[in-house]
Amino acid sequence: MSDDKMLARIAALLRQAEGTDNEHEAEAYMAAAQRLATATSIDLAVARAHADQRTRAKRQPVQRTITIGEPGTRGLRTYVQLFVNIAHANDVRCDVASNSTFVYAYGFPEDIDATHTLYTSLLMQMVRASQAYIASGAHRPTPTITARINFQLAYGARIGKRLAEARQAAHQEAMEKTDSKPGTALALRNKEIELRDFYRQTSRARGTWRPTSSTAGYSSAARRAGDRAARQARLSPTPELAGARYALEQ
């Protein structure tokens, strides 16, 4: 399956997710979107392993800059955490700017595309959910900014877990079909090594990025609310977002 077809199918799954009021159906569509991204990534890894040298050279890891927000914007760390967690589930490595305004994404093009597509949709859902939570007044007497950050941190963490589970299911299914796709395990291992080597050669990162700062307050109620909202999130983009997935790149 081509990259464009994969992204179109992910968008279709997300439209189905957002078109249902059934939480379990939305969950199923979200997980299906991630499994599709993983399955496509596996298929392309196997195809690269069996391709000639010239073809493989056309599908190498790349580095892209993903703009997260403007300097001085509060809460950008929660956006970065969401992106990084989605990236982790899609075999993409990240370096984060010290002020969290942008991320360097390292990976194969199809994996970065899938990450970006999911991020664009889930970011909008996270912001809407946190705004609704704040508007409800349920966070009081916790300060608004503290509640919003804690809500979004919990949201991003839960999304990461959900995507990781869907990815694992796709990997397990691929391994069970090894007879029909010989060399799958080796192809995935080679892909992992290729990405690792590319990252080591390309990255100039220093230090370790953390999603929270020493000055950030803590709210258990906001964390629980964010976790609940992420459990209900749809894992595919809406039609209007699907076409704008490159708007966040530099």
PyMOL commands that set and color helices and strands:
alter all, ss='L'
color gray80, all
select helices_A, chain A and resi 3-18+23-50+53-58+76-89+109-136+144-176+184-202+220-231+239-242
alter helices_A, ss='H'
color red, helices_A
select strands_A, chain A and resi 62-67+93-96+102-107
alter strands_A, ss='S'
color yellow, strands_A
deselect
rebuild
show_as cartoon
